[in-house]
Every structure is written in C-alpha cells, then in structure tokens.
Amino acid sequence: MGSLYERRFNKSRLLSKPTIILALRFFWVIVVIWCEFGVFFYSLSDCKWPDRIFHSTRSPSRVNPTRVLLVADARLRDPAISAPNSWFGYDSNLAYLRKSWRVASRLHPNVVMFLGDTFASGRYVTSEEEYDQYHRAFEATFPHDASVPLYLTPGNNDIGLGESSSFPKDARRFFEKRFGPLNRVVSISGHQFVLLNAPGLVEEDYRRHAHGQTYDHWTPLPGGPIEFVRSISDQEDGHAVEPKILLSHIPLSRPSSKSCGPLREKASIRPGAGHGYQSMLGKHTTEFLLKTLQPSVVFSGDNRDYCEVRHELPGSDLRTSTIREVTVKSFSPSRHIRRPGFQLLSLVPPSSSPTGPTFADAPCLLPDMLRVFHSIYVPCFVLTALVLLYLNIGPSRHRKRFSNISPISLTRYRRSSPPPEPESAIWTTRTPLKSRVQTSPTAPLPLPARTPSTRSIPSFRASPALTPQGSPLLSPITLFPSGDEGDLEEDYVGPSHYSLRREPHYSSGWQGEHDDTQDHDTVPNHPHSRTASAPYFLPPPLSQHARSRWSFAFWGRRRMTLGVSDWEAWRSWLNASTPLTGHRRGRGLVWRFASDCVSVALPAIVAWSVINWLFF
C-alpha cells in the first residue's frame, strides 16, 4: 500500500499546477520563436538560385553566375506617419519587411534591384528633411553591404503619376538626388538592364494621345521616357547587341482573359486607372516598347500578385516571337495576397553559353502570417486558456481529493523508528499551516476535551482514565501565579473547571499583548474548586504580521482582527483561497486566471523582445 501511495503522490506532483504552468511557459516560448522568426527561414528552405540550368551548357571556363535579387512593391511607410499610429512603437508591416529582408539577404545576391513602389508615400513628401528621414528609414530597413550595388526603378507611389495638387513637384527631384536617374541602363554580366520610368511614360502617352499622333510621328519630350527608349535603339546600330532585360513598374498590356499561371492567387490583371495609378500600360505603348527594345524578358510589379504571361511580337519574316513577362509578387504584406514574395535571377555572359540560355529566374514565397495566426496562435491560445481555466476553476475540489489520504499512510514507519507523537494543544513552529479544520492557538479547547465522556473511546490523543493535567493535550509547561506552595497540591484544572468554562459569563483563554493591564477572571464558587486564580498557558510566539493586530472581547471570547500590513491574509482573500460564493468567488477565479495568463505569456514576450532587438 505504501508504494501505491508513493506512486500516486509522485504522479500528483508531475501534474501539479506549478509544473503545468512551467511547461506552458516553455511551450509558448517555442511557439513565439517559431511563428515570428522560424517560419521566415523555413519558407525559404526550398528557395534556391536557378543555377542548375547552366551546368550542362557552361563552358570549360566555369564562370560563376551573377545573382540578382528582384524586389517589387516594398512600400516602406513614412516614419513620420506610421510611428504615431503604431502600437507602443511597433509597426507590424515594418517588422515583416525587416524579417523578410533578413532571410532574403542570407541568399547573398550580387545585385539588388527594386521594381518600384519602394516607398508607400514618397510622392507626398514636401521637404528635404522629411525625405532624408524617409531615406534613413529605408537604409535601416534594407541594410546591405557596400560591395552589393542597389538600383531603384521609380513607381507611381515613389514619384507620383499625373497632375495633382497633392503630389509635390519636388518628389522626382528628391528621388533622383538619392537613387540616381529615373531612366537608366545598367550592364550586368553581358546583359543590359533597362530601368524604365513607367509613370513618366504613362504621362507622356496621355499627351501623345491628346494630340492624336502615333509613336512614329510623335516628337518625344526632352529627357522623357520615349526619348530614352529610342536612344537605346539608336546606340545598337553597328554594334554587338546584348540581351536586354526590361524593368518596368507598371505591367505591359495584355487581354483581361489571359491566364497568369498557377502561381497566381487571384484572377488575372485587369485594365484600370484612377487618381495617381494605372494598372497596366496602354496597348500602343506596349507595342512600342517591345518593337523598339526587343527585350529577352520583362519584369514588372505594381499588381502585388504573381503573373507570368507571354507577349506575341510579329517579326519581319512573318514569324511570331514571344516575349515572356513576369510580374513579381509584392515584398510587403497586402490584403490582396496571402503570401508575399520576390524573384531570383541568375545570369551568365552570353559568351560562356553561346547555344544555351544566359539567364534563369525563379520565384520565392514568404510566409503567410494570417494563416500562422489562425492555424497556430488561435488554437494554442484556446488550449492554454482551457488548461489554465481547469487548473483554477476548482482548486478546492482537487485539494479535497488528496486531503482524504492521511499523511501518516504515505510514510511507512520502520520498527526502529519511534511512533508518531501525539499532537499538542500548545502552538509550535511545527504546527501545520494548512489543516482540514482551521483552529487558532488562542481558541478554547474543544468541547470533547473539556468535558470528559463516560464512554471509552480509543484515541491516541488522550485517555479518559487520566486527569486533564496529565493528558498529552495539555502542555507540560504551565505558568502559575504567585501564591502559596500549598495551593499547588490541589488540582485547579479538574473536570469541574472545564464545565464552568462553558458558562457565557466566564472569559478565559490566551492573553494577548494588549491584555497585560486586564485582570484575570476568577472562577466562581464551586464545591470542587477554590477562589484562587486559575493557571494559564504559555502564550504563542507572535509573528511579524501578528504584531500589527489588536484583540478585543466579544460574546465571552477573545477576538483578533487583521492588520493592514498582514498582506498574506489580504492576498488569500483576493485569491479566494477559502470556499466563497457569489461575486467574491467569481472575482477570485478571474484574478487567478488572469495572473496565470500573464505568468505564461511573460517569458514568451521577453524572448520575442530579445530576439527582435538582437537580430532584427
């Protein structure tokens, strides 16, 4: 039986409330680290550079591919606008951009190119100081090595589109001053990257259409996009032609019914225009760009979702060639898509692959935080709440289940060990703090002990054959008042005195520290007693909290109040450690449940803050 009780006791310790709360803390630390940081690294576990396509066609010189990272629609918010609207200085969109950039930088690109809309409100900036602050926020969010070149293609949110009083005219000047010209050509690994000012091209197309002229008869604006495109074509006369890669923020025109491929989340791109935006370039503008530049591939942005289409371009020999266009996914989270992403582009010089492909690209997806919230956070939160509610809804019921087991039965006494001593009526430091019957050391003796019974009841506490003074219920140390030594011969604590203590007008018991000046009550005349003072017991030691209490007599008994400094008593009342009913019991349950929730969540919050501060 002893081993059974020991196994049950050990099992109860493993399933105790502190152990379960500790396990929940550890569980939530792991959940937060995984959901806030681990999912970003896990989402890129299958994202690799598309270099295998060059393995079979690479020349013996073994030229390493040049790796270009394409980022579209980062939409970094203005710190002057987003900081006051964030929760305690935390911007979830900014945190997502930093984490995504951190994991994308681990791919170690050689070149980074942004496909427009890098800033969410760059077109609304009106001063140099505000744009400098915006630029510093960009550098802090997207840090990169100085050896890695970074190029930005302008978007409608960066420099504006169309004539509007809300778009300052200095936005384009601010952009050119910090990120270079709006239209440029960059040569990388034998390929020409044409960075096109798509918003400026749309504005010039509106002017051309207003004059009713075609692109062949249109006189381009000085320094405009059309003049820039024609200049590239003129430079190729009599020179070796390098493969061109067109980068445009606004996608090229295509039919609305044209499919975007299996990687797109929603329907295809549809034409549309409004205040400060246009969903795709015009049909004539698209034909002008494809015929003039004849790019090998086109990369665009602005639509937020992935789209891959092929444009047909009639040739001079009556054969139709196709040009592939890839609309890169948004790098920042959006309500239009669930999984943001970016594009990887690998290049090799055309001389190293004369018969094979010279470039290859592959999309990469970032984690879906909305799905992480619904599939991980919400179930874990509900499960944790149910566990904590179960631990707090009936603590007295659980204690009652184990209170029926006697503490003596949990220990097997050896024959050599002495038997357990009987309990004493004198309060000591070994008195159990929690017992099934809460008694006070200053309370009178219970009625069965004060009035001996004629029946013989077996008990290890006292024997009915002994006198009360010889009973183990009484302390062997008693203090008697000064008097004649002859008075001690008589028994002043006989049974008759116990019966007299039940009278309502007789007051006796422990003497507190506030009762030093009070006279002791004398025992009334009785046939079996004298009129001398009755003996009293040694008072219990006063704790630090008991010194702030004071006592008074009420209805024949000594009452003791709780002091203001007795915090343990007030806390037990707030926590409803004793059985309560009604409003007080509900308040104790809510208090315990809320405190346990905070204790479980605090380590996870600390771990999240430390990791975010160290790495992001």
FINU-134277 format. One line per 2 residues: number of its first residue (from 0); their letters; for each residue x, y, z of C-alpha. Coordinates in Angstrom, 1 decimal, always signed. Layout:
NUM	A	X/Y/Z  ...
REM end
This chain:
0	MG	+0.0/+0.0/+0.0  +2.9/+2.4/+0.7
2	SL	+4.3/+2.1/-2.8  +0.9/+2.7/-4.2
4	YE	+0.5/+5.9/-2.2  +4.1/+7.0/-3.2
6	RR	+3.4/+6.5/-6.9  +0.1/+8.4/-6.6
8	FN	+1.9/+11.2/-4.8  +4.7/+11.4/-7.4
10	KS	+2.1/+11.5/-10.2  +0.2/+14.3/-8.5
12	RL	+3.5/+16.3/-8.3  +4.1/+15.9/-12.1
14	LS	+0.5/+17.0/-12.8  +0.6/+19.8/-10.3
16	KP	-0.3/+23.4/-11.2  +3.3/+24.8/-11.0
18	TI	+4.6/+22.1/-13.2  +1.9/+22.6/-15.9
20	IL	+2.4/+26.4/-15.9  +6.2/+25.9/-16.3
22	AL	+5.5/+23.6/-19.3  +3.1/+26.1/-20.8
24	RF	+5.8/+28.9/-20.5  +8.3/+26.7/-22.3
26	FW	+5.7/+25.8/-24.9  +4.8/+29.4/-25.7
28	VI	+8.4/+30.5/-25.9  +8.9/+27.9/-28.7
30	VV	+5.7/+28.9/-30.4  +6.6/+32.6/-30.5
32	IW	+10.1/+32.0/-31.7  +8.8/+29.7/-34.5
34	CE	+5.9/+31.8/-35.6  +7.7/+35.1/-35.5
36	FG	+11.1/+34.1/-36.8  +11.3/+30.4/-37.7
38	VF	+8.6/+30.5/-40.4  +10.6/+33.0/-42.4
40	FY	+13.7/+30.8/-42.6  +11.5/+27.7/-43.2
42	SL	+9.7/+29.4/-46.1  +13.0/+29.9/-47.9
44	SD	+14.2/+26.4/-47.3  +13.2/+25.4/-50.9
46	CK	+14.2/+28.8/-52.4  +17.4/+28.4/-54.3
48	WP	+19.2/+30.2/-57.1  +18.3/+28.7/-60.6
50	DR	+21.9/+27.9/-61.4  +21.4/+24.3/-62.5
52	IF	+20.3/+25.3/-65.9  +23.8/+26.5/-66.7
54	HS	+25.6/+23.3/-65.6  +25.1/+21.4/-68.8
56	TR	+25.8/+24.3/-71.1  +28.6/+26.1/-69.3
58	SP	+31.9/+26.4/-71.0  +35.1/+24.9/-69.5
60	SR	+36.0/+28.3/-68.1  +33.5/+27.6/-65.3
62	VN	+32.1/+31.2/-65.0  +30.1/+31.7/-61.8
64	PT	+26.6/+33.1/-62.4  +25.8/+36.6/-61.3
66	RV	+22.9/+36.6/-58.9  +20.3/+39.4/-59.0
68	LL	+17.6/+39.8/-56.3  +14.4/+41.5/-57.7
70	VA	+12.1/+43.1/-55.1  +8.8/+44.7/-56.0
72	DA	+6.4/+46.8/-54.0  +8.3/+47.1/-50.7
74	RL	+6.0/+50.0/-49.8  +8.0/+51.3/-46.8
76	RD	+5.9/+53.6/-44.8  +6.9/+57.1/-43.9
78	PA	+8.2/+57.1/-40.3  +6.6/+60.5/-39.7
80	IS	+3.2/+59.0/-40.4  +3.5/+55.4/-39.2
82	AP	+5.2/+56.0/-35.9  +2.3/+57.8/-34.2
84	NS	-0.2/+55.1/-35.4  +1.8/+52.1/-34.3
86	WF	+1.1/+50.1/-31.1  +3.8/+51.0/-28.5
88	GY	+6.2/+51.9/-31.3  +5.8/+48.5/-33.0
90	DS	+4.8/+48.5/-36.7  +3.9/+45.0/-37.9
92	NL	+4.4/+45.9/-41.6  +7.9/+47.3/-40.9
94	AY	+8.8/+44.2/-38.8  +7.6/+42.0/-41.6
96	LR	+9.8/+43.8/-44.1  +12.9/+43.6/-41.8
98	KS	+12.4/+39.9/-41.2  +11.9/+39.2/-44.9
100	WR	+14.9/+41.2/-45.9  +17.0/+39.4/-43.3
102	VA	+16.2/+36.0/-44.7  +16.5/+37.2/-48.3
104	SR	+19.9/+38.7/-47.6  +21.1/+35.2/-46.5
106	LH	+20.9/+34.2/-50.2  +23.9/+36.5/-50.8
108	PN	+22.9/+38.3/-54.0  +25.4/+40.1/-56.1
110	VV	+23.0/+42.8/-57.2  +19.7/+44.1/-55.7
112	MF	+17.0/+45.8/-57.9  +13.7/+47.3/-56.7
114	LG	+10.9/+47.4/-59.2  +9.1/+50.5/-58.0
116	DT	+6.8/+51.5/-55.1  +9.7/+51.1/-52.7
118	FA	+8.1/+53.9/-50.7  +4.4/+53.9/-49.7
120	SG	+4.1/+57.7/-49.6  +7.2/+59.1/-51.3
122	RY	+5.1/+61.2/-53.7  +3.6/+63.1/-50.7
124	VT	+6.9/+64.3/-49.2  +7.3/+68.1/-49.4
126	SE	+10.6/+68.9/-47.7  +14.2/+67.7/-47.8
128	EE	+14.3/+67.0/-44.1  +11.3/+64.7/-44.3
130	YD	+12.8/+62.9/-47.3  +16.1/+62.5/-45.6
132	QY	+14.3/+60.9/-42.7  +12.5/+58.6/-45.1
134	HR	+15.8/+57.7/-46.8  +17.4/+56.8/-43.4
136	AF	+14.4/+54.6/-42.6  +15.0/+52.8/-46.0
138	EA	+18.6/+52.2/-45.2  +17.8/+50.9/-41.7
140	TF	+15.1/+48.5/-43.1  +17.1/+47.2/-46.0
142	PH	+20.8/+47.2/-44.9  +23.2/+45.9/-47.5
144	DA	+26.9/+45.5/-48.0  +28.7/+48.4/-49.8
146	SV	+30.0/+45.9/-52.3  +26.5/+45.0/-53.4
148	PL	+25.0/+47.6/-55.8  +21.4/+48.6/-55.3
150	YL	+19.2/+50.1/-58.0  +15.7/+51.5/-57.8
152	TP	+13.1/+51.7/-60.5  +10.6/+54.5/-59.9
154	GN	+7.0/+53.7/-59.2  +3.8/+55.8/-59.0
156	ND	+4.0/+55.9/-55.2  +7.6/+57.0/-55.3
158	IG	+7.3/+60.0/-57.7  +3.6/+60.2/-58.4
160	LG	+1.6/+59.8/-61.6  -0.4/+62.5/-63.3
162	ES	-1.0/+66.1/-62.5  -2.4/+66.6/-59.0
164	SS	-2.2/+69.3/-56.3  -1.5/+66.6/-53.7
166	FP	+1.7/+65.5/-55.5  +4.5/+67.9/-54.9
168	KD	+6.7/+68.6/-57.9  +9.9/+68.1/-55.9
170	AR	+9.2/+64.3/-55.3  +11.0/+63.3/-58.5
172	RF	+14.0/+65.6/-57.7  +14.2/+64.0/-54.2
174	FE	+14.2/+60.6/-55.7  +16.9/+61.4/-58.4
176	KR	+19.1/+63.0/-55.9  +19.4/+59.9/-53.7
178	FG	+18.8/+57.0/-56.1  +20.0/+58.2/-59.5
180	PL	+18.3/+58.9/-62.8  +14.7/+57.8/-63.4
182	NR	+15.7/+56.2/-66.7  +19.0/+54.3/-66.9
184	VV	+20.7/+51.3/-68.5  +22.8/+49.0/-66.2
186	SI	+25.1/+46.4/-67.7  +25.5/+43.2/-65.6
188	SG	+27.2/+40.1/-66.8  +26.8/+40.9/-70.5
190	HQ	+23.1/+41.9/-70.2  +21.6/+45.3/-70.4
192	FV	+19.1/+46.1/-67.7  +16.7/+48.9/-68.9
194	LL	+15.2/+50.6/-65.9  +12.2/+52.5/-67.2
196	NA	+10.3/+55.4/-65.7  +6.9/+53.9/-66.3
198	PG	+4.8/+56.7/-64.5  +6.5/+59.2/-66.8
200	LV	+5.8/+57.1/-69.8  +2.1/+57.0/-69.0
202	EE	+2.0/+60.8/-68.6  +3.7/+61.3/-72.0
204	DY	+1.4/+58.7/-73.5  -1.6/+60.9/-72.3
206	RR	-0.1/+63.9/-74.1  +0.6/+61.9/-77.3
208	HA	-3.0/+60.6/-77.3  -4.4/+64.1/-76.7
210	HG	-2.6/+65.3/-79.9  -3.8/+62.3/-81.8
212	QT	-0.4/+61.2/-83.0  +1.2/+57.8/-83.2
214	YD	+4.6/+56.9/-81.8  +6.2/+57.1/-85.2
216	HW	+5.2/+60.7/-85.6  +5.4/+61.8/-82.0
218	TP	+8.2/+64.2/-81.0  +9.4/+63.0/-77.7
220	LP	+9.8/+65.3/-74.7  +13.4/+66.2/-73.8
222	GG	+14.7/+63.8/-71.2  +11.4/+61.8/-71.3
224	PI	+11.0/+58.0/-71.4  +10.2/+57.8/-75.1
226	EF	+13.4/+59.7/-76.0  +15.3/+57.3/-73.6
228	VR	+13.9/+54.2/-75.3  +14.7/+55.5/-78.8
230	SI	+18.3/+56.4/-77.7  +18.9/+52.8/-76.7
232	SD	+17.8/+51.6/-80.1  +20.0/+54.1/-81.9
234	QE	+23.1/+53.1/-80.0  +22.8/+49.5/-81.3
236	DG	+23.3/+50.4/-84.9  +26.6/+48.8/-86.0
238	HA	+27.4/+47.4/-82.5  +27.0/+44.0/-80.9
240	VE	+23.6/+43.5/-79.4  +23.5/+42.5/-75.8
242	PK	+20.4/+40.7/-74.4  +18.1/+43.2/-72.8
244	IL	+16.1/+42.8/-69.6  +13.3/+45.4/-69.3
246	LS	+12.3/+46.5/-65.7  +9.1/+48.4/-65.6
248	HI	+7.0/+49.1/-62.5  +3.7/+49.1/-64.4
250	PL	+2.9/+45.8/-66.2  +2.5/+45.7/-70.0
252	SR	-0.9/+45.5/-71.7  -2.5/+42.1/-72.1
254	PS	-6.1/+40.8/-72.6  -8.1/+40.5/-69.4
256	SK	-8.9/+36.9/-70.0  -5.3/+35.9/-70.3
258	SC	-4.2/+33.5/-67.6  -1.3/+34.4/-65.2
260	GP	-0.3/+30.9/-64.5  -0.7/+28.5/-61.5
262	LR	+1.3/+30.6/-59.0  -1.2/+33.5/-59.0
264	EK	-3.6/+33.6/-56.1  -6.5/+35.6/-57.7
266	AS	-7.8/+36.5/-61.1  -5.7/+37.9/-63.9
268	IR	-4.7/+41.6/-64.2  -7.5/+43.8/-65.5
270	PG	-7.1/+47.3/-67.0  -7.9/+50.2/-64.8
272	AG	-6.9/+53.7/-63.9  -7.5/+56.3/-61.3
274	HG	-6.1/+59.1/-59.2  -2.4/+58.5/-59.2
276	YQ	-2.3/+55.0/-60.6  -2.8/+52.8/-63.8
278	SM	-2.9/+49.0/-63.6  -1.1/+48.4/-67.0
280	LG	+0.4/+50.3/-69.9  -1.6/+51.1/-73.0
282	KH	-1.7/+48.7/-75.9  +0.2/+51.0/-78.3
284	TT	+2.7/+51.8/-75.6  +3.4/+48.1/-75.1
286	EF	+3.9/+47.5/-78.8  +6.2/+50.5/-79.0
288	LL	+8.4/+49.1/-76.2  +8.5/+45.5/-77.4
290	KT	+9.3/+46.5/-81.0  +11.9/+49.1/-80.1
292	LQ	+13.8/+47.3/-77.3  +13.0/+43.6/-78.2
294	PS	+13.8/+42.5/-74.7  +14.6/+38.9/-73.8
296	VV	+12.4/+39.1/-70.7  +10.3/+41.7/-68.9
298	FS	+10.0/+42.1/-65.1  +7.2/+44.3/-63.6
300	GD	+5.5/+45.0/-60.4  +2.6/+47.1/-59.0
302	NR	-0.1/+44.4/-59.1  +1.1/+42.7/-55.8
304	DY	+0.4/+39.2/-57.1  +2.5/+36.9/-59.3
306	CE	+1.7/+36.8/-63.0  +3.5/+35.2/-65.9
308	VR	+2.4/+35.8/-69.5  +3.9/+35.8/-73.0
310	HE	+3.5/+38.6/-75.4  +3.4/+37.9/-79.1
312	LP	+5.6/+40.1/-81.3  +5.3/+39.9/-85.1
314	GS	+8.6/+39.5/-86.8  +9.9/+40.7/-90.2
316	DL	+9.9/+37.2/-91.6  +6.2/+36.7/-90.8
318	RT	+7.1/+34.5/-87.8  +5.8/+35.4/-84.4
320	ST	+8.2/+35.6/-81.5  +7.1/+35.6/-77.9
322	IR	+8.5/+37.7/-75.0  +8.0/+36.5/-71.5
324	EV	+6.9/+38.9/-68.8  +6.9/+38.2/-65.1
326	TV	+5.0/+40.4/-62.6  +6.9/+39.9/-59.3
328	KS	+5.0/+39.4/-56.1  +4.8/+42.1/-53.5
330	FS	+7.6/+42.1/-50.9  +5.3/+43.6/-48.3
332	PS	+2.2/+42.0/-46.9  -1.1/+43.0/-48.5
334	RH	-4.8/+42.3/-48.3  -4.7/+41.3/-51.9
336	IR	-2.4/+38.3/-51.4  -1.7/+35.9/-48.6
338	RP	+2.0/+35.1/-49.3  +4.3/+37.9/-50.4
340	GF	+7.5/+37.0/-52.3  +10.4/+38.1/-54.5
342	QL	+12.2/+36.9/-57.6  +15.7/+35.4/-58.1
344	LS	+17.6/+35.9/-61.3  +20.8/+34.3/-62.3
346	LV	+22.9/+35.5/-65.3  +25.9/+34.2/-67.2
348	PP	+27.7/+36.1/-70.0  +26.5/+35.2/-73.5
350	SS	+30.0/+34.2/-74.5  +30.1/+31.4/-71.9
352	SP	+26.8/+29.9/-73.2  +26.6/+30.6/-77.0
354	TG	+23.9/+28.0/-77.6  +22.2/+27.7/-74.3
356	PT	+20.2/+30.1/-72.1  +22.0/+33.1/-70.5
358	FA	+19.6/+33.8/-67.7  +17.1/+31.9/-65.5
360	DA	+14.7/+33.1/-62.8  +12.7/+31.5/-60.0
362	PC	+10.0/+32.9/-57.6  +10.3/+32.7/-53.8
364	LL	+7.5/+32.9/-51.4  +7.4/+34.5/-47.9
366	PD	+5.3/+33.2/-45.0  +1.5/+33.8/-44.7
368	ML	+1.2/+35.5/-41.4  -2.6/+35.4/-41.4
370	RV	-2.5/+31.6/-41.8  +0.1/+31.4/-39.0
372	FH	-2.2/+33.4/-36.7  -5.3/+31.3/-37.5
374	SI	-3.7/+27.9/-37.6  -1.1/+28.2/-34.7
376	YV	-1.8/+31.2/-32.5  -5.5/+30.8/-32.1
378	PC	-5.6/+27.0/-31.3  -2.6/+27.3/-28.9
380	FV	-4.3/+30.3/-27.1  -7.6/+28.4/-26.8
382	LT	-5.8/+25.3/-25.5  -3.8/+27.3/-23.0
384	AL	-6.9/+29.1/-21.8  -8.7/+25.8/-21.2
386	VL	-5.8/+24.3/-19.3  -5.5/+27.4/-17.0
388	LY	-9.2/+27.6/-16.5  -9.3/+23.9/-15.5
390	LN	-6.4/+24.5/-13.0  -8.2/+27.5/-11.4
392	IG	-11.9/+26.7/-11.7  -11.9/+24.1/-8.8
394	PS	-8.7/+24.1/-6.8  -10.6/+23.2/-3.6
396	RH	-12.0/+20.1/-5.3  -8.5/+18.9/-6.2
398	RK	-7.3/+19.5/-2.7  -10.2/+17.7/-1.3
400	RF	-9.4/+14.6/-3.4  -5.9/+14.4/-1.8
402	SN	-6.9/+15.5/+1.6  -8.7/+12.2/+2.3
404	IS	-5.4/+10.4/+2.2  -3.8/+10.6/+5.7
406	PI	-0.3/+11.9/+5.7  +0.7/+9.1/+8.1
408	SL	-0.3/+6.5/+5.4  +2.1/+8.0/+2.9
410	TR	+5.1/+7.0/+5.1  +6.0/+3.6/+6.2
412	YR	+7.4/+3.6/+9.6  +10.2/+1.3/+10.4
414	RS	+10.2/-0.8/+13.5  +13.2/+1.0/+14.8
416	SP	+11.7/+4.5/+14.4  +9.6/+5.8/+17.2
418	PP	+5.9/+6.1/+16.8  +4.4/+9.5/+15.9
420	EP	+4.0/+11.7/+18.9  +0.5/+12.9/+19.9
422	ES	-0.5/+16.4/+18.9  -0.1/+19.1/+21.4
424	AI	-2.5/+21.9/+22.3  +0.3/+24.3/+22.5
426	WT	+1.1/+26.2/+19.3  +4.6/+25.5/+18.0
428	TR	+6.5/+26.2/+14.8  +5.8/+22.6/+13.7
430	TP	+2.1/+23.2/+13.7  +0.8/+22.5/+10.1
432	LK	-0.1/+25.7/+8.3  -3.0/+24.1/+6.4
434	SR	-5.2/+21.7/+8.2  -8.7/+20.5/+7.5
436	VQ	-10.0/+22.3/+10.5  -8.6/+25.8/+10.9
438	TS	-8.1/+26.4/+14.6  -6.4/+29.2/+16.5
440	PT	-3.9/+28.6/+19.3  -5.8/+31.2/+21.3
442	AP	-9.2/+29.5/+21.0  -10.6/+27.5/+23.9
444	LP	-10.2/+23.7/+24.0  -12.9/+21.8/+22.1
446	LP	-15.9/+20.5/+23.9  -15.0/+16.8/+23.9
448	AR	-11.6/+17.7/+25.5  -13.2/+20.0/+28.1
450	TP	-15.9/+17.6/+29.2  -14.8/+14.0/+29.6
452	ST	-17.1/+11.3/+28.4  -18.1/+8.3/+30.3
454	RS	-17.7/+6.1/+27.2  -14.4/+4.6/+26.5
456	IP	-13.3/+5.9/+23.0  -10.0/+4.6/+21.8
458	SF	-7.8/+7.6/+20.8  -4.1/+8.2/+20.7
460	RA	-4.6/+11.8/+21.9  -5.8/+11.3/+25.4
462	SP	-7.0/+8.6/+27.8  -10.2/+9.1/+29.8
464	AL	-8.5/+7.5/+32.8  -6.0/+10.3/+33.1
466	TP	-6.7/+13.7/+34.6  -6.7/+16.8/+32.4
468	QG	-3.4/+17.8/+33.8  -1.8/+14.6/+32.9
470	SP	-3.3/+14.5/+29.4  -1.0/+15.0/+26.5
472	LL	-3.4/+17.6/+25.2  -2.0/+20.0/+27.8
474	SP	+1.4/+21.4/+27.8  +3.8/+20.1/+30.5
476	IT	+4.9/+23.7/+31.0  +2.3/+25.8/+32.8
478	LF	+2.8/+29.1/+34.5  +1.0/+29.5/+37.8
480	PS	+0.6/+32.9/+39.5  +2.4/+33.7/+42.7
482	GD	+0.9/+32.1/+45.7  +1.5/+29.6/+48.5
484	EG	+3.2/+26.4/+47.6  +0.5/+24.6/+49.3
486	DL	-2.1/+25.7/+46.8  -0.4/+23.7/+44.1
488	EE	-1.3/+20.5/+45.8  -4.9/+20.8/+44.6
490	DY	-5.9/+20.3/+41.0  -7.2/+23.6/+39.7
492	VG	-7.8/+22.2/+36.2  -10.1/+19.4/+37.1
494	PS	-13.2/+18.4/+35.1  -15.4/+20.7/+37.1
496	HY	-13.5/+23.7/+35.8  -13.9/+22.7/+32.3
498	SL	-17.7/+22.5/+32.8  -17.6/+26.0/+34.3
500	RR	-15.9/+27.4/+31.2  -18.9/+26.8/+29.2
502	EP	-20.9/+29.4/+31.1  -21.5/+32.5/+29.0
504	HY	-20.3/+34.9/+31.7  -16.9/+33.3/+32.1
506	SS	-14.0/+34.6/+30.0  -10.7/+32.8/+29.7
508	GW	-8.1/+31.9/+27.1  -4.8/+33.2/+25.8
510	QG	-3.7/+36.6/+26.9  -2.6/+38.8/+24.1
512	EH	-0.1/+41.6/+24.2  -2.9/+44.1/+24.6
514	DD	-4.3/+42.4/+27.7  -1.5/+43.0/+30.1
516	TQ	-3.4/+45.5/+32.2  -6.6/+43.4/+32.4
518	DH	-7.4/+41.4/+35.5  -7.9/+37.7/+35.1
520	DT	-11.4/+36.4/+35.7  -11.8/+34.3/+38.8
522	VP	-13.6/+31.0/+38.9  -16.9/+31.2/+40.7
524	NH	-17.6/+29.3/+43.9  -17.9/+25.7/+43.3
526	PH	-17.9/+22.7/+45.5  -14.9/+21.3/+44.0
528	SR	-12.7/+24.4/+43.5  -11.1/+27.3/+45.3
530	TA	-11.3/+31.0/+44.7  -7.7/+31.3/+43.8
532	SA	-6.6/+32.3/+40.3  -6.7/+29.6/+37.6
534	PY	-3.5/+28.6/+35.8  -2.9/+29.8/+32.3
536	FL	-0.8/+28.5/+29.5  +2.3/+30.0/+27.8
538	PP	+1.1/+32.4/+25.0  +2.2/+31.6/+21.5
540	PL	+5.0/+33.5/+19.9  +3.9/+36.5/+17.9
542	SQ	+4.9/+36.7/+14.2  +5.8/+39.9/+12.4
544	HA	+2.3/+40.2/+11.0  +0.6/+39.4/+14.3
546	RS	+2.3/+42.5/+15.9  +0.1/+44.7/+13.8
548	RW	-3.1/+43.1/+15.2  -5.2/+44.0/+18.2
550	SF	-7.7/+41.9/+20.1  -11.0/+42.5/+21.9
552	AF	-13.5/+40.5/+23.9  -16.9/+39.8/+22.3
554	WG	-19.6/+37.4/+23.5  -17.3/+35.8/+26.0
556	RR	-14.4/+35.1/+23.6  -11.2/+36.9/+22.6
558	RM	-11.4/+38.2/+19.1  -8.4/+39.2/+17.0
560	TL	-8.5/+41.5/+13.9  -6.3/+41.5/+10.8
562	GV	-3.9/+44.3/+10.5  -3.3/+46.4/+7.4
564	SD	+0.2/+45.1/+7.0  -1.0/+41.4/+7.1
566	WE	-0.5/+41.1/+3.3  -0.8/+37.3/+3.3
568	AW	-4.3/+37.5/+4.8  -5.4/+40.1/+2.2
570	RS	-3.9/+38.2/-0.6  -5.7/+35.0/+0.4
572	WL	-9.0/+36.9/+0.5  -8.3/+38.3/-3.0
574	NA	-7.4/+34.9/-4.4  -10.4/+33.3/-2.8
576	ST	-8.3/+30.5/-1.2  -11.2/+29.7/+1.1
578	PL	-14.6/+28.5/-0.2  -16.5/+31.6/-1.3
580	TG	-19.8/+32.0/-3.1  -21.3/+34.6/-5.3
582	HR	-19.4/+37.6/-6.5  -16.3/+37.1/-4.4
584	RG	-15.8/+33.6/-5.8  -16.0/+34.8/-9.4
586	RG	-13.6/+37.6/-8.7  -11.1/+35.2/-7.2
588	LV	-11.3/+32.9/-10.2  -10.8/+35.8/-12.7
590	WR	-7.9/+37.1/-10.6  -6.1/+33.7/-10.6
592	FA	-6.8/+33.0/-14.3  -5.5/+36.5/-15.3
594	SD	-2.4/+36.2/-13.2  -1.6/+32.7/-14.7
596	CV	-2.1/+34.0/-18.2  +0.3/+36.8/-17.5
598	SV	+2.9/+34.5/-16.0  +2.7/+32.2/-19.0
600	AL	+2.9/+35.0/-21.6  +5.7/+37.0/-19.9
602	PA	+8.6/+34.6/-20.8  +7.5/+34.5/-24.4
604	IV	+7.2/+38.3/-24.6  +10.7/+38.6/-23.2
606	AW	+12.1/+36.1/-25.6  +10.4/+37.8/-28.6
608	SV	+11.8/+41.2/-27.5  +15.3/+40.0/-27.0
610	IN	+15.5/+38.2/-30.4  +13.8/+41.1/-32.2
612	WL	+16.3/+43.5/-30.6  +19.4/+41.4/-31.4
614	FF	+18.7/+40.2/-34.9  +16.0/+42.4/-36.4
REM end
